[in-house]
Amino acid sequence: MNKSKLKRALILGCALFLGTGPEGYVSAAGDITYEEGFVVDEDHKGVVRPIRPAEVLVNRNNAKTKEPVESDSPSSAAKKGKKAKDTGISPEHPLTFTADYIRYNHSTGDVMAEGRIDMRQMMDQYTTEYVYGNTVTQQYVIPGEVHWKNPTTDMTAQWAEYDGAASIGKFYDFSGWDSGLYYFKGDKGTYYRKDNKMVADRGYFTTKHAVAKVPDYRIEADTIEIYPGDHYTAYDVKLKVKNTTLISFPQYRASLKNDNATSPWSLLPRPKYDSDNGWGWHNGLELPVAHNDDLYFYIRNEWYTKSGYKPDVGFSYSTPFGWFNFHYAEEESSINDEGGLWIKKRPSLEFKSNRYYLFKSPFYAGINGEIGYWDEERAGGNRKGSYKGFDVYISGDPIKLGRFLTFNWRAGIAKDYYGYQNEIRENKYYSVGLMGGYRAVSGWINYTNRAITGYTPYLYDTFSTTKPIDIGFRLELTPKDAVSVSWTIDAKNGNVDHRYYTYYRDMHSFYGWIRYDTVEKKTTFMIMPKDFRF
């Protein structure tokens, strides 16, 4: 028996889904002989383990070649002035293969393995119980369940095939996870290993908290091209809530990057209510521009029975050093407790930097900025003019104080330049906070101190309290229900500005809460998703 051919059959022939290999065809006959380069695991009878990496390839120009030829190493390829070949299996990236039983026919090239089969290369692992194939045609079949796992993919299929010449694997009746967040399922999937691309036919995907017999929401498509951890493109798309189709697209592309994930799920309308604006709903849509996952067009809609339609539409661009947003928006104040105070930004260019850690410490710095034109409706007439502002800050990662407490802090300086009346305002601030919990009880206390000089002509930009103390406690009643009580106290005069009573509900793939302020006599109700942002 030709020892080189036997090694090639056992190692490369069993490298299902793991890389290129020698050429061959399918059958199953003959008995295995253990040759040089393999060792029998004495603790597990019949388990064969390679003791050196697979380093040989058949000459593809001559399928009948009896002697293997070595692939170019990076050094030899460089000497020849050509790019080194990526053979998949190499001394740098060896394959390890174990099985309870292996059989190989050296005259036909047939190879078969069964039992506890475990194939690993680099970060990929495949487990199954039966594999057969051939080293001439390079066609391999797993006629039963196979499990494929790596750092971004965890998938199971009921049948699989592999074309070693093209490095293409096919999976049938498959389901699994991408990055631990996205669940997918389909009739047929084709994996192009060289491109790290999965194409799913007649499938759907959703997020982890929406998974059910009939998912809470999902994207169905005739074809979905998935580049794990990067992006996906879906064709003939339907956005569905349970079995109801909300909207259809001929094509949709979106990012799967953790820091820039987009999806048509943001189109799901969510109800909300507050005493100032009335009942309303909000949703949105984000679309990559020119197949660039870092640049996208977005529109966010809010509509209220009292305040009317409030859009936010523009372009967002993510760079290595921060995030830019150019948009037209109508925004409600988040610092003035009077409520229902909106301003039109027409337009506005905003920037938010990444966190920059200082000398490998847990402390970091950042800067936010905005340039635009503001227009605020007032009873005495509109106030409008140019606006420029920035906020430079320093902060740090949360600090653990024992098992149950966490400390947070932030300090900075913000400056605002208003074209209206040529006003300038400066805000030097710091904030500190403690939060913690034990079993079903949690609590928090935060304090912010703002030293403000100057004046803002806009109610939208006016702080209700310059030295607020926020205190609260939360109690989990059941795994799905919780209540809390909290206060906002003005440290300048000791007045209680707010006393909130809140009920929280876990709604499977969404969170819902309703809050009542006994001081302001105002109610707020909102539903938000668990797995994606708007």
NUGUKOL-433433 format. One record per residue (C-alpha): residue number from 1; residue in one letter; x, y, z. Coordinates in steps of 0.5 Angstrom, whole numbers, padded with zeros to 4 digits. Example, Ala and Ser with C-alpha at 12.3 -4.5 7.8 and 13.67 -1.06 7.14 Angstrom:
BEGIN
     i   aa       x       y       z
     1    a    0025   -0009    0016
     2    s    0027   -0002    0014
END
This chain:
BEGIN
     i   aa       x       y       z
     1    m    0000    0000    0000
     2    n    0002    0007   -0002
     3    k    0004    0010    0005
     4    s    0003    0017    0002
     5    k   -0003    0016   -0001
     6    l   -0006    0013    0005
     7    k   -0004    0019    0010
     8    r   -0007    0023    0004
     9    a   -0014    0020    0004
    10    l   -0015    0019    0012
    11    i   -0013    0026    0014
    12    l   -0015    0031    0008
    13    g   -0021    0026    0006
    14    c   -0024    0027    0012
    15    a   -0022    0034    0013
    16    l   -0030    0035    0011
    17    f   -0031    0043    0011
    18    l   -0024    0045    0013
    19    g   -0020    0046    0007
    20    t   -0018    0044    0000
    21    g   -0016    0037   -0001
    22    p   -0014    0031   -0006
    23    e   -0018    0029   -0011
    24    g   -0022    0023   -0011
    25    y   -0029    0019   -0012
    26    v   -0034    0016   -0007
    27    s   -0035    0009   -0005
    28    a   -0034    0005    0002
    29    a   -0030   -0002    0001
    30    g   -0023   -0004    0004
    31    d   -0020   -0004    0011
    32    i   -0015    0001    0014
    33    t   -0008    0000    0015
    34    y   -0005    0004    0021
    35    e    0001    0007    0017
    36    e    0007    0012    0019
    37    g    0004    0019    0021
    38    f   -0002    0016    0025
    39    v   -0002    0013    0033
    40    v   -0008    0009    0036
    41    d   -0011    0012    0042
    42    e   -0010    0007    0047
    43    d   -0015    0010    0052
    44    h   -0021    0010    0046
    45    k   -0020    0003    0042
    46    g   -0020    0005    0035
    47    v   -0019    0012    0035
    48    v   -0014    0015    0030
    49    r   -0010    0021    0031
    50    p   -0005    0024    0026
    51    i    0001    0026    0030
    52    r    0004    0031    0025
    53    p    0000    0036    0020
    54    a   -0003    0035    0013
    55    e    0002    0038    0009
    56    v    0001    0034    0002
    57    l   -0003    0036   -0004
    58    v   -0005    0032   -0010
    59    n   -0003    0035   -0017
    60    r   -0009    0038   -0019
    61    n   -0007    0038   -0027
    62    n   -0006    0030   -0026
    63    a   -0012    0027   -0022
    64    k   -0008    0020   -0023
    65    t   -0002    0022   -0020
    66    k    0001    0017   -0015
    67    e    0006    0021   -0011
    68    p    0003    0027   -0008
    69    v    0007    0034   -0009
    70    e    0008    0039   -0003
    71    s    0004    0046   -0003
    72    d    0009    0052   -0003
    73    s    0011    0055    0004
    74    p    0010    0062    0005
    75    s    0018    0062    0004
    76    s    0019    0058   -0002
    77    a    0013    0062   -0005
    78    a    0016    0069   -0004
    79    k    0022    0066   -0007
    80    k    0019    0065   -0013
    81    g    0015    0071   -0013
    82    k    0008    0069   -0013
    83    k    0003    0069   -0007
    84    a    0003    0063   -0002
    85    k   -0003    0059   -0003
    86    d   -0008    0058    0002
    87    t   -0009    0051    0003
    88    g   -0014    0051    0009
    89    i   -0010    0045    0012
    90    s   -0003    0047    0013
    91    p    0003    0046    0018
    92    e    0001    0053    0021
    93    h   -0006    0051    0021
    94    p   -0007    0043    0022
    95    l   -0013    0039    0022
    96    t   -0014    0034    0028
    97    f   -0019    0028    0027
    98    t   -0021    0023    0031
    99    a   -0027    0017    0030
   100    d   -0028    0010    0033
   101    y   -0027    0007    0026
   102    i   -0024    0009    0020
   103    r   -0024    0005    0013
   104    y   -0020    0007    0007
   105    n   -0020    0003    0000
   106    h   -0013    0005   -0003
   107    s   -0015    0002   -0010
   108    t   -0021    0006   -0011
   109    g   -0020    0012   -0006
   110    d   -0026    0011   -0002
   111    v   -0026    0013    0005
   112    m   -0031    0012    0011
   113    a   -0031    0014    0018
   114    e   -0036    0013    0024
   115    g   -0037    0013    0031
   116    r   -0035    0019    0035
   117    i   -0033    0023    0030
   118    d   -0029    0030    0032
   119    m   -0026    0034    0026
   120    r   -0022    0041    0028
   121    q   -0018    0046    0025
   122    m   -0016    0053    0027
   123    m   -0023    0055    0031
   124    d   -0028    0051    0027
   125    q   -0030    0044    0030
   126    y   -0035    0039    0027
   127    t   -0038    0033    0030
   128    t   -0042    0028    0027
   129    e   -0043    0020    0027
   130    y   -0042    0018    0020
   131    v   -0038    0021    0014
   132    y   -0036    0018    0007
   133    g   -0033    0020    0001
   134    n   -0027    0019   -0004
   135    t   -0020    0023   -0005
   136    v   -0021    0023   -0013
   137    t   -0027    0026   -0014
   138    q   -0027    0030   -0007
   139    q   -0034    0029   -0006
   140    y   -0036    0028    0001
   141    v   -0043    0026    0005
   142    i   -0045    0027    0012
   143    p   -0052    0023    0011
   144    g   -0054    0025    0019
   145    e   -0054    0030    0024
   146    v   -0047    0035    0024
   147    h   -0046    0040    0029
   148    w   -0041    0046    0026
   149    k   -0038    0051    0032
   150    n   -0033    0057    0032
   151    p   -0033    0063    0035
   152    t   -0038    0066    0031
   153    t   -0043    0060    0029
   154    d   -0046    0055    0032
   155    m   -0050    0051    0027
   156    t   -0054    0044    0027
   157    a   -0056    0041    0020
   158    q   -0059    0034    0018
   159    w   -0055    0033    0012
   160    a   -0049    0036    0009
   161    e   -0044    0035    0003
   162    y   -0038    0038    0001
   163    d   -0034    0039   -0005
   164    g   -0027    0039   -0003
   165    a   -0024    0042   -0010
   166    a   -0029    0048   -0009
   167    s   -0028    0049   -0002
   168    i   -0036    0049   -0002
   169    g   -0040    0046    0004
   170    k   -0048    0045    0003
   171    f   -0053    0044    0009
   172    y   -0060    0041    0009
   173    d   -0065    0043    0014
   174    f   -0061    0047    0018
   175    s   -0061    0052    0024
   176    g   -0056    0056    0029
   177    w   -0054    0062    0032
   178    d   -0049    0068    0029
   179    s   -0045    0071    0035
   180    g   -0050    0069    0040
   181    l   -0055    0074    0038
   182    y   -0058    0072    0031
   183    y   -0062    0066    0031
   184    f   -0063    0063    0023
   185    k   -0066    0057    0020
   186    g   -0067    0055    0013
   187    d   -0068    0049    0008
   188    k   -0062    0049    0005
   189    g   -0055    0053    0006
   190    t   -0049    0053    0002
   191    y   -0042    0055    0006
   192    y   -0037    0058    0001
   193    r   -0031    0057    0006
   194    k   -0026    0061    0002
   195    d   -0030    0067    0002
   196    n   -0033    0066    0009
   197    k   -0040    0067    0006
   198    m   -0046    0063    0008
   199    v   -0052    0063    0003
   200    a   -0059    0061    0006
   201    d   -0065    0059    0002
   202    r   -0072    0059    0004
   203    g   -0070    0061    0011
   204    y   -0071    0067    0016
   205    f   -0067    0070    0022
   206    t   -0069    0073    0029
   207    t   -0066    0075    0035
   208    k   -0065    0071    0041
   209    h   -0070    0074    0046
   210    a   -0076    0073    0040
   211    v   -0074    0066    0039
   212    a   -0081    0061    0040
   213    k   -0085    0056    0036
   214    v   -0087    0062    0032
   215    p   -0082    0068    0033
   216    d   -0085    0074    0036
   217    y   -0082    0078    0030
   218    r   -0077    0075    0024
   219    i   -0074    0077    0017
   220    e   -0076    0072    0012
   221    a   -0073    0071    0005
   222    d   -0072    0067   -0001
   223    t   -0065    0068    0000
   224    i   -0060    0071    0005
   225    e   -0053    0072    0004
   226    i   -0049    0072    0011
   227    y   -0042    0074    0012
   228    p   -0041    0072    0020
   229    g   -0040    0078    0024
   230    d   -0040    0083    0018
   231    h   -0046    0084    0014
   232    y   -0052    0080    0011
   233    t   -0056    0082    0004
   234    a   -0063    0079    0004
   235    y   -0067    0078   -0002
   236    d   -0075    0078   -0003
   237    v   -0075    0080    0004
   238    k   -0081    0080    0009
   239    l   -0082    0083    0016
   240    k   -0086    0079    0020
   241    v   -0089    0080    0027
   242    k   -0092    0072    0029
   243    n   -0095    0071    0022
   244    t   -0097    0078    0020
   245    t   -0093    0081    0014
   246    l   -0092    0088    0016
   247    i   -0087    0090    0010
   248    s   -0084    0087    0004
   249    f   -0077    0089    0001
   250    p   -0074    0086   -0006
   251    q   -0067    0087   -0003
   252    y   -0064    0089    0004
   253    r   -0057    0090    0007
   254    a   -0055    0091    0014
   255    s   -0049    0090    0018
   256    l   -0048    0085    0023
   257    k   -0042    0088    0027
   258    n   -0044    0089    0034
   259    d   -0043    0096    0035
   260    n   -0046    0098    0028
   261    a   -0052    0093    0028
   262    t   -0058    0095    0023
   263    s   -0064    0092    0021
   264    p   -0071    0093    0019
   265    w   -0074    0090    0026
   266    s   -0073    0098    0027
   267    l   -0080    0099    0023
   268    l   -0084    0095    0028
   269    p   -0088    0100    0031
   270    r   -0088    0101    0039
   271    p   -0093    0105    0043
   272    k   -0092    0110    0048
   273    y   -0095    0115    0052
   274    d   -0094    0121    0057
   275    s   -0098    0126    0060
   276    d   -0095    0132    0056
   277    n   -0095    0129    0049
   278    g   -0101    0124    0049
   279    w   -0101    0117    0046
   280    g   -0096    0116    0041
   281    w   -0092    0111    0037
   282    h   -0085    0111    0034
   283    n   -0081    0107    0029
   284    g   -0075    0108    0025
   285    l   -0071    0105    0019
   286    e   -0064    0105    0017
   287    l   -0061    0103    0010
   288    p   -0053    0103    0008
   289    v   -0051    0107    0003
   290    a   -0047    0105   -0003
   291    h   -0046    0098    0000
   292    n   -0042    0102    0006
   293    d   -0044    0099    0013
   294    d   -0041    0105    0016
   295    l   -0045    0110    0012
   296    y   -0053    0109    0013
   297    f   -0059    0113    0012
   298    y   -0064    0113    0017
   299    i   -0071    0116    0019
   300    r   -0074    0115    0026
   301    n   -0081    0117    0026
   302    e   -0085    0119    0033
   303    w   -0093    0121    0033
   304    y   -0097    0124    0038
   305    t   -0104    0125    0039
   306    k   -0102    0132    0043
   307    s   -0095    0134    0040
   308    g   -0096    0131    0032
   309    y   -0091    0128    0028
   310    k   -0084    0129    0030
   311    p   -0079    0126    0025
   312    d   -0071    0125    0025
   313    v   -0068    0124    0018
   314    g   -0061    0124    0016
   315    f   -0054    0120    0015
   316    s   -0050    0117    0020
   317    y   -0043    0115    0019
   318    s   -0038    0111    0023
   319    t   -0031    0112    0023
   320    p   -0025    0109    0027
   321    f   -0025    0115    0032
   322    g   -0032    0117    0032
   323    w   -0039    0118    0030
   324    f   -0042    0123    0025
   325    n   -0049    0125    0025
   326    f   -0052    0130    0020
   327    h   -0060    0131    0020
   328    y   -0066    0134    0021
   329    a   -0069    0133    0027
   330    e   -0075    0135    0032
   331    e   -0072    0133    0039
   332    e   -0075    0134    0046
   333    s   -0071    0136    0052
   334    s   -0069    0131    0056
   335    i   -0066    0136    0062
   336    n   -0072    0140    0063
   337    d   -0077    0137    0067
   338    e   -0083    0142    0064
   339    g   -0084    0136    0059
   340    g   -0087    0137    0052
   341    l   -0081    0142    0050
   342    w   -0079    0141    0043
   343    i   -0074    0144    0038
   344    k   -0073    0144    0031
   345    k   -0065    0142    0029
   346    r   -0065    0144    0021
   347    p   -0060    0142    0020
   348    s   -0055    0139    0025
   349    l   -0048    0136    0025
   350    e   -0046    0132    0031
   351    f   -0040    0128    0033
   352    k   -0039    0123    0038
   353    s   -0032    0121    0039
   354    n   -0030    0114    0042
   355    r   -0027    0113    0049
   356    y   -0020    0114    0049
   357    y   -0017    0110    0055
   358    l   -0011    0114    0058
   359    f   -0004    0110    0059
   360    k   -0007    0103    0059
   361    s   -0011    0105    0065
   362    p   -0019    0104    0066
   363    f   -0020    0112    0065
   364    y   -0022    0115    0059
   365    a   -0023    0121    0056
   366    g   -0028    0123    0050
   367    i   -0031    0129    0046
   368    n   -0038    0131    0044
   369    g   -0040    0137    0039
   370    e   -0045    0140    0035
   371    i   -0046    0145    0030
   372    g   -0053    0147    0027
   373    y   -0059    0152    0027
   374    w   -0064    0151    0032
   375    d   -0071    0154    0032
   376    e   -0076    0153    0038
   377    e   -0083    0155    0038
   378    r   -0085    0160    0044
   379    a   -0091    0163    0046
   380    g   -0088    0170    0045
   381    g   -0085    0168    0038
   382    n   -0080    0163    0035
   383    r   -0073    0163    0038
   384    k   -0068    0161    0032
   385    g   -0061    0162    0031
   386    s   -0054    0158    0030
   387    y   -0052    0154    0035
   388    k   -0045    0151    0037
   389    g   -0043    0147    0043
   390    f   -0038    0142    0045
   391    d   -0037    0137    0051
   392    v   -0030    0135    0054
   393    y   -0030    0129    0059
   394    i   -0026    0124    0063
   395    s   -0029    0118    0066
   396    g   -0027    0111    0068
   397    d   -0030    0104    0068
   398    p   -0035    0102    0073
   399    i   -0031    0100    0080
   400    k   -0033    0094    0084
   401    l   -0034    0096    0091
   402    g   -0034    0089    0094
   403    r   -0039    0084    0091
   404    f   -0045    0088    0091
   405    l   -0043    0095    0090
   406    t   -0041    0099    0084
   407    f   -0038    0106    0083
   408    n   -0039    0111    0077
   409    w   -0036    0118    0076
   410    r   -0035    0123    0070
   411    a   -0033    0130    0070
   412    g   -0032    0135    0064
   413    i   -0034    0142    0061
   414    a   -0039    0144    0056
   415    k   -0039    0150    0053
   416    d   -0045    0153    0048
   417    y   -0045    0159    0043
   418    y   -0052    0161    0041
   419    g   -0053    0166    0035
   420    y   -0060    0168    0038
   421    q   -0058    0174    0042
   422    n   -0050    0172    0042
   423    e   -0051    0168    0048
   424    i   -0045    0164    0051
   425    r   -0046    0159    0057
   426    e   -0041    0155    0060
   427    n   -0042    0148    0065
   428    k   -0037    0145    0069
   429    y   -0040    0139    0072
   430    y   -0038    0132    0075
   431    s   -0043    0126    0077
   432    v   -0042    0120    0082
   433    g   -0046    0114    0083
   434    l   -0047    0108    0087
   435    m   -0051    0102    0085
   436    g   -0052    0095    0087
   437    g   -0056    0089    0089
   438    y   -0057    0083    0093
   439    r   -0062    0078    0090
   440    a   -0069    0081    0089
   441    v   -0067    0088    0091
   442    s   -0063    0093    0088
   443    g   -0062    0100    0089
   444    w   -0058    0107    0087
   445    i   -0056    0114    0089
   446    n   -0053    0119    0084
   447    y   -0051    0126    0085
   448    t   -0049    0131    0080
   449    n   -0046    0138    0081
   450    r   -0046    0143    0075
   451    a   -0043    0150    0076
   452    i   -0046    0154    0070
   453    t   -0044    0161    0068
   454    g   -0048    0165    0062
   455    y   -0055    0164    0060
   456    t   -0059    0160    0054
   457    p   -0064    0163    0051
   458    y   -0068    0156    0050
   459    l   -0072    0152    0054
   460    y   -0070    0146    0051
   461    d   -0063    0147    0053
   462    t   -0065    0149    0060
   463    f   -0063    0145    0066
   464    s   -0069    0144    0071
   465    t   -0064    0142    0077
   466    t   -0057    0144    0077
   467    k   -0055    0140    0083
   468    p   -0060    0134    0083
   469    i   -0060    0127    0087
   470    d   -0063    0121    0085
   471    i   -0065    0115    0090
   472    g   -0068    0109    0088
   473    f   -0070    0102    0090
   474    r   -0073    0096    0086
   475    l   -0076    0090    0088
   476    e   -0077    0084    0083
   477    l   -0083    0080    0085
   478    t   -0083    0075    0080
   479    p   -0078    0073    0074
   480    k   -0082    0077    0070
   481    d   -0085    0083    0074
   482    a   -0081    0088    0078
   483    v   -0083    0095    0082
   484    s   -0079    0101    0084
   485    v   -0080    0107    0088
   486    s   -0075    0113    0086
   487    w   -0074    0121    0088
   488    t   -0070    0127    0085
   489    i   -0068    0132    0090
   490    d   -0066    0139    0089
   491    a   -0059    0139    0093
   492    k   -0060    0147    0093
   493    n   -0066    0147    0097
   494    g   -0068    0140    0099
   495    n   -0074    0140    0095
   496    v   -0077    0133    0092
   497    d   -0078    0135    0085
   498    h   -0080    0128    0083
   499    r   -0083    0122    0086
   500    y   -0084    0116    0081
   501    y   -0087    0109    0082
   502    t   -0086    0104    0077
   503    y   -0088    0098    0075
   504    y   -0084    0093    0070
   505    r   -0086    0087    0066
   506    d   -0081    0083    0062
   507    m   -0085    0081    0055
   508    h   -0081    0076    0052
   509    s   -0077    0080    0047
   510    f   -0079    0087    0050
   511    y   -0079    0091    0056
   512    g   -0085    0095    0058
   513    w   -0086    0100    0064
   514    i   -0091    0105    0067
   515    r   -0089    0110    0071
   516    y   -0093    0115    0075
   517    d   -0090    0122    0078
   518    t   -0094    0124    0084
   519    v   -0091    0130    0085
   520    e   -0092    0133    0077
   521    k   -0098    0128    0077
   522    k   -0095    0125    0070
   523    t   -0096    0118    0067
   524    t   -0091    0115    0062
   525    f   -0091    0108    0059
   526    m   -0086    0105    0054
   527    i   -0084    0099    0051
   528    m   -0077    0097    0048
   529    p   -0074    0091    0045
   530    k   -0069    0087    0049
   531    d   -0064    0085    0043
   532    f   -0063    0091    0038
   533    r   -0063    0099    0038
   534    f   -0067    0104    0035
END
